[in-house]
Amino acid sequence: MFIKNAWYIAAWAHEVKDQPMARTICNESVVLFRDKASGKASALEDRCCHRGTPLRFGEVVEEGLQCGYHGMVFDCSGSCVHIPGQATIPKQARVRAYPLVEKDEFLWIWMGEPQDADESKILDYPWHNDYRKWPHKHEVYHVKANYMLMVDNLMDLTHLGYVHKTTIGGNPKVHIDAKMTVTPKDSGLHYIRWMLDSIPPPSYVKAAGFQGRVDRWQEFEYIAPGSIIQWSGALDVGRGAAENREQEGGFQLRLFHGLTPETDNTCFYYWSTANGYRQDDPAATEQLFQEISRAFQEDKGIVEGQAEMLQKTGESRLVDIVSDRARVHMRRTVNRMLAQEETPAVPVAMEPSAAAVPAK
């Protein structure tokens, strides 16, 4: 089951160009394209209403998206605007259109009821619009796992010391002993972890050249169902990182994690990493991207193995431990949102009008 009344990332904005692009989102087939005149991106059901042919086999023309089978053309709203050899277009000649918004280098799609698609609920990620202060690179992975397993992975960072020993992790004990504060929110949760007076991990040393111990933080904001904003960094011990993280020098990065369900057992993982320490050095941005990419490939392998095992054995025998507290709250938030969608609206009883009361 998926939360439908929510905004998911359909694609990076640059992925959708002059040819139709197909994606499956929440088990639904979608085709993305850009209008030739305006350049505006749109999303339609990837199924022609004539013979059910996938519209991804078509092409973008002046009037909209042309089916590659018999040439019917559909505009951005899903309405058929041209049928070859036929002047009259039936009212039912249309396909479903999905609300789609381009913002902060993402294309956000709404899979639920169109009238409920409130654009103000799309999260802000202004760091994608500031290449001078936050130069960044991004990527998308196709992951053979339910998207919630990838969110789980980001809610319990004690795995860093085991999965990412040679990159962003470091010593496992540092992560186990981290001081962590979790703050529940209606839309998800916020948590911050502090690893004070700790040895910096290999990736941090490569990036910032630390010579000694550091005060290190990891701050996460989870926005249900599939978005996580991360700010991580470190300063030399004695520089007062806990009081002021916005200092020159040291190391800091911003990461965006976006998980979009494809099917019950697969998802898309959109992520970007922004360099906040040597912004004038393109080599630093590239090095950071490669280090994070290596770490995330490690995550991908672990979670895909986990998914394969859980598909065989189920989750009934799994045990929660103390490091799961953020993950447990995250799951409760998602379950609450699912329950709200599944509960039908109760009609309000109306008092009968005077005209409706039968005369005696």
PLY file of the C-alpha trace (Angstrom):
ply
format ascii 1.0
element vertex 360
property float x
property float y
property float z
element edge 359
property int vertex1
property int vertex2
end_header
0.00 0.00 0.00
1.13 3.50 -0.80
0.19 6.93 0.48
-1.37 8.50 -2.61
-2.21 11.97 -1.30
1.40 13.08 -1.15
4.06 14.63 -3.36
6.71 12.29 -4.73
9.67 13.00 -6.98
8.85 11.83 -10.49
12.22 12.75 -11.98
15.05 15.22 -11.87
13.89 18.17 -13.96
16.71 17.77 -16.47
15.73 14.16 -17.19
12.56 15.18 -19.03
13.49 16.67 -22.38
12.00 16.54 -25.88
11.05 12.85 -25.79
8.43 11.12 -23.63
9.88 9.39 -20.57
8.13 6.53 -18.77
8.14 5.94 -15.03
6.15 3.60 -12.82
5.14 5.32 -9.57
3.08 3.63 -6.85
2.37 0.77 -9.28
0.91 3.21 -11.84
2.37 3.72 -15.33
3.15 7.39 -15.99
4.65 9.17 -18.99
6.42 12.52 -18.61
6.96 15.07 -21.38
7.53 18.77 -22.00
5.23 21.01 -24.03
7.02 22.18 -27.17
5.85 25.79 -26.89
6.15 26.50 -23.16
8.64 23.86 -22.04
6.32 23.02 -19.15
6.58 19.43 -17.93
3.43 17.31 -17.67
2.53 13.81 -16.56
-0.11 11.55 -18.10
-1.23 7.98 -17.67
1.00 5.90 -19.94
-1.95 4.35 -21.76
-3.78 5.58 -24.83
-7.57 5.50 -24.45
-7.96 4.07 -27.96
-6.24 0.66 -27.87
-4.30 0.85 -24.62
-0.92 1.43 -26.24
1.73 2.94 -23.95
2.12 6.60 -24.83
5.86 6.36 -24.20
6.09 4.91 -27.73
4.80 8.20 -29.14
6.36 11.60 -29.68
5.93 15.19 -28.56
4.27 17.35 -31.22
3.07 20.96 -31.21
-0.38 20.07 -29.84
0.83 17.67 -27.13
1.80 14.01 -26.88
1.01 11.93 -29.97
0.29 8.23 -29.58
2.75 6.16 -31.58
0.09 3.65 -32.70
-2.71 5.59 -34.43
-1.68 9.22 -33.98
-4.18 10.51 -31.42
-2.81 13.58 -29.63
-3.33 14.43 -25.95
-2.65 17.81 -24.38
-1.16 18.47 -20.93
-4.55 18.04 -19.26
-5.02 14.58 -20.78
-7.72 15.68 -23.24
-7.56 14.33 -26.77
-7.14 17.29 -29.13
-6.67 15.48 -32.44
-7.81 12.21 -34.03
-6.46 11.59 -37.55
-9.30 11.46 -40.09
-11.98 12.33 -37.54
-13.39 15.81 -36.89
-15.49 15.03 -33.81
-13.62 14.07 -30.64
-15.64 12.04 -28.10
-15.75 13.47 -24.57
-14.43 10.20 -23.18
-11.34 10.44 -25.40
-8.94 11.45 -22.65
-6.33 9.98 -20.33
-5.60 10.68 -16.70
-3.36 13.68 -16.01
-1.35 13.91 -12.79
-0.53 17.21 -11.05
3.16 17.92 -11.70
5.24 20.79 -10.29
8.81 21.74 -11.16
10.65 23.11 -8.15
14.25 23.17 -6.88
15.47 20.94 -9.76
12.82 18.29 -9.02
9.62 17.30 -10.79
7.09 16.59 -8.04
4.06 14.42 -8.84
0.79 13.92 -6.94
-0.64 10.39 -7.25
-3.85 10.99 -5.27
-7.01 12.96 -5.93
-6.08 15.95 -8.15
-8.30 18.38 -6.25
-6.26 17.72 -3.09
-2.91 18.54 -4.70
-1.77 21.51 -2.60
1.48 22.88 -4.05
2.26 24.68 -0.78
2.89 21.26 0.78
5.89 20.63 -1.47
8.97 21.00 0.69
11.47 23.78 0.05
15.06 22.88 -0.80
16.71 26.24 -1.54
20.25 24.81 -1.48
19.67 23.49 -5.01
19.35 27.11 -6.16
22.64 28.31 -4.67
25.52 26.85 -6.67
27.94 29.46 -5.33
27.59 28.60 -1.63
26.41 25.00 -2.10
27.85 23.54 -5.32
26.29 20.14 -5.79
25.79 17.05 -7.91
22.92 14.62 -7.95
21.95 11.11 -8.97
19.09 8.60 -9.06
19.32 4.90 -8.28
16.85 2.16 -9.08
16.66 0.03 -5.94
15.23 -3.49 -5.72
13.52 -2.92 -2.39
10.39 -1.35 -0.97
10.96 2.36 -0.53
10.25 2.16 3.21
13.32 -0.01 3.73
15.44 2.78 2.28
13.76 5.28 4.62
14.39 2.88 7.53
18.07 2.90 6.63
18.23 6.67 7.02
16.44 6.66 10.36
19.02 4.48 12.15
22.54 5.76 11.53
24.27 3.29 13.83
24.78 1.29 10.63
27.37 3.82 9.42
30.17 2.35 11.52
29.58 -1.10 10.04
28.49 -0.50 6.44
30.62 2.60 5.73
33.81 2.03 7.74
36.13 3.35 5.03
34.06 6.35 3.90
31.53 8.37 5.91
31.22 5.97 8.85
34.38 5.39 10.81
34.43 3.78 14.24
31.17 1.90 15.10
31.40 2.88 18.78
31.29 6.57 17.89
27.84 6.07 16.35
26.54 3.83 19.10
27.54 6.40 21.74
26.19 9.40 19.81
23.92 11.76 21.73
20.63 11.78 19.85
17.51 13.90 20.21
14.32 12.93 18.32
11.49 15.44 17.92
8.19 14.09 16.48
6.26 16.32 14.07
2.88 16.01 12.39
4.60 15.70 9.01
7.35 13.36 10.17
10.21 13.97 12.58
13.46 15.77 13.25
16.53 14.28 14.84
20.08 15.37 15.54
23.05 13.28 16.59
26.23 14.61 18.17
29.52 12.71 18.20
31.65 14.92 20.42
35.41 14.63 20.69
35.50 11.86 18.07
37.92 10.67 15.40
36.74 11.99 12.00
35.83 9.36 9.39
38.01 8.88 6.27
35.77 10.94 3.97
35.94 13.93 6.32
39.72 13.75 6.56
40.03 13.63 2.74
37.74 16.63 2.38
38.88 18.94 5.17
42.31 17.62 6.19
41.49 17.19 9.89
44.59 16.45 11.98
42.90 15.61 15.28
39.57 14.96 16.93
36.34 16.74 16.01
32.87 17.56 17.22
30.59 16.03 14.61
26.85 16.37 13.95
24.20 14.75 11.78
20.85 16.58 11.51
17.91 15.01 9.70
14.41 16.22 8.83
12.01 13.52 7.65
8.95 14.68 5.70
6.53 11.81 5.10
6.32 9.75 3.09
9.67 9.78 1.30
11.78 12.95 1.73
14.75 13.41 4.06
16.85 16.57 4.37
20.29 16.13 5.95
22.93 18.54 7.23
26.13 16.93 8.47
29.48 18.34 9.45
32.37 18.59 11.86
34.62 21.19 13.45
37.83 20.78 15.38
37.22 20.17 19.08
37.21 23.46 21.00
35.59 25.58 18.30
32.13 25.48 19.89
30.33 23.49 17.20
27.33 22.86 19.46
26.80 26.61 19.85
27.57 27.62 16.24
27.77 25.23 13.33
27.81 28.07 10.76
31.55 28.68 11.06
34.17 28.97 8.35
36.53 26.04 8.09
35.95 22.47 9.09
33.62 20.28 7.06
29.93 20.36 6.22
27.63 18.99 3.56
23.95 18.97 2.76
22.26 15.88 1.42
18.81 15.40 -0.02
17.28 11.93 -0.04
14.05 11.34 -1.98
12.46 7.88 -2.04
9.71 7.29 -4.60
7.93 3.92 -4.67
7.90 2.27 -8.07
6.26 -1.05 -7.16
5.76 -2.94 -3.91
9.32 -4.26 -4.19
11.22 -1.52 -6.06
11.80 2.21 -5.73
13.74 5.20 -7.06
16.31 6.85 -4.81
16.95 10.49 -5.76
19.84 12.08 -3.92
22.07 15.11 -4.11
25.18 16.12 -2.19
26.26 19.74 -1.71
29.78 20.87 -0.79
29.79 23.43 2.02
33.52 23.60 2.79
35.61 24.20 -0.38
32.99 25.79 -2.58
35.43 27.34 -5.06
37.08 23.99 -5.80
35.17 21.86 -8.35
37.48 18.95 -7.54
36.22 19.03 -3.93
32.60 18.82 -5.07
33.45 15.90 -7.35
35.44 14.13 -4.65
32.57 14.51 -2.19
30.09 13.18 -4.73
32.26 10.13 -5.41
32.69 9.40 -1.69
28.96 9.67 -1.02
28.16 7.65 -4.13
30.41 4.86 -2.90
28.70 4.89 0.49
25.20 4.91 -1.01
26.07 1.98 -3.25
26.97 0.15 -0.04
23.54 1.06 1.37
21.87 -0.10 -1.82
23.54 -3.50 -1.65
22.65 -4.02 2.02
19.02 -2.95 1.64
18.49 -5.02 -1.53
19.83 -8.07 0.32
17.54 -7.27 3.25
14.55 -6.92 0.92
15.25 -10.27 -0.74
15.39 -11.99 2.64
12.25 -10.30 3.99
10.29 -11.30 0.87
11.11 -14.90 1.80
10.64 -14.73 5.56
8.33 -11.78 6.28
8.76 -9.23 9.07
6.83 -10.93 11.90
9.99 -12.13 13.70
11.90 -8.83 13.58
12.92 -7.19 16.89
13.19 -3.46 17.63
16.21 -2.18 19.58
17.10 1.15 21.20
18.60 2.63 18.02
15.22 2.21 16.26
13.44 5.04 18.04
13.47 7.44 15.07
12.59 4.62 12.68
9.68 3.48 14.87
8.20 6.98 14.98
8.66 7.32 11.22
6.72 4.11 10.65
3.95 5.27 12.99
3.62 8.49 10.99
3.36 6.60 7.71
0.84 4.11 9.16
-1.28 7.00 10.45
-1.31 8.62 7.01
-2.24 5.31 5.38
-5.09 4.82 7.86
-6.41 8.31 7.15
-6.56 7.57 3.43
-8.26 4.22 3.96
-10.95 5.61 6.28
-13.92 6.75 4.17
-15.41 10.13 4.92
-18.53 9.87 7.06
-21.44 11.82 5.53
-22.89 14.51 7.76
-26.56 13.92 8.58
-28.68 16.84 7.43
-31.84 18.05 9.10
-34.81 17.60 6.75
-36.07 20.82 5.24
-39.61 21.96 5.89
-40.62 21.05 2.35
-39.39 17.52 2.87
-41.54 16.91 5.99
-44.72 15.14 4.93
-47.95 16.88 5.76
-50.18 15.27 8.42
0 1
1 2
2 3
3 4
4 5
5 6
6 7
7 8
8 9
9 10
10 11
11 12
12 13
13 14
14 15
15 16
16 17
17 18
18 19
19 20
20 21
21 22
22 23
23 24
24 25
25 26
26 27
27 28
28 29
29 30
30 31
31 32
32 33
33 34
34 35
35 36
36 37
37 38
38 39
39 40
40 41
41 42
42 43
43 44
44 45
45 46
46 47
47 48
48 49
49 50
50 51
51 52
52 53
53 54
54 55
55 56
56 57
57 58
58 59
59 60
60 61
61 62
62 63
63 64
64 65
65 66
66 67
67 68
68 69
69 70
70 71
71 72
72 73
73 74
74 75
75 76
76 77
77 78
78 79
79 80
80 81
81 82
82 83
83 84
84 85
85 86
86 87
87 88
88 89
89 90
90 91
91 92
92 93
93 94
94 95
95 96
96 97
97 98
98 99
99 100
100 101
101 102
102 103
103 104
104 105
105 106
106 107
107 108
108 109
109 110
110 111
111 112
112 113
113 114
114 115
115 116
116 117
117 118
118 119
119 120
120 121
121 122
122 123
123 124
124 125
125 126
126 127
127 128
128 129
129 130
130 131
131 132
132 133
133 134
134 135
135 136
136 137
137 138
138 139
139 140
140 141
141 142
142 143
143 144
144 145
145 146
146 147
147 148
148 149
149 150
150 151
151 152
152 153
153 154
154 155
155 156
156 157
157 158
158 159
159 160
160 161
161 162
162 163
163 164
164 165
165 166
166 167
167 168
168 169
169 170
170 171
171 172
172 173
173 174
174 175
175 176
176 177
177 178
178 179
179 180
180 181
181 182
182 183
183 184
184 185
185 186
186 187
187 188
188 189
189 190
190 191
191 192
192 193
193 194
194 195
195 196
196 197
197 198
198 199
199 200
200 201
201 202
202 203
203 204
204 205
205 206
206 207
207 208
208 209
209 210
210 211
211 212
212 213
213 214
214 215
215 216
216 217
217 218
218 219
219 220
220 221
221 222
222 223
223 224
224 225
225 226
226 227
227 228
228 229
229 230
230 231
231 232
232 233
233 234
234 235
235 236
236 237
237 238
238 239
239 240
240 241
241 242
242 243
243 244
244 245
245 246
246 247
247 248
248 249
249 250
250 251
251 252
252 253
253 254
254 255
255 256
256 257
257 258
258 259
259 260
260 261
261 262
262 263
263 264
264 265
265 266
266 267
267 268
268 269
269 270
270 271
271 272
272 273
273 274
274 275
275 276
276 277
277 278
278 279
279 280
280 281
281 282
282 283
283 284
284 285
285 286
286 287
287 288
288 289
289 290
290 291
291 292
292 293
293 294
294 295
295 296
296 297
297 298
298 299
299 300
300 301
301 302
302 303
303 304
304 305
305 306
306 307
307 308
308 309
309 310
310 311
311 312
312 313
313 314
314 315
315 316
316 317
317 318
318 319
319 320
320 321
321 322
322 323
323 324
324 325
325 326
326 327
327 328
328 329
329 330
330 331
331 332
332 333
333 334
334 335
335 336
336 337
337 338
338 339
339 340
340 341
341 342
342 343
343 344
344 345
345 346
346 347
347 348
348 349
349 350
350 351
351 352
352 353
353 354
354 355
355 356
356 357
357 358
358 359
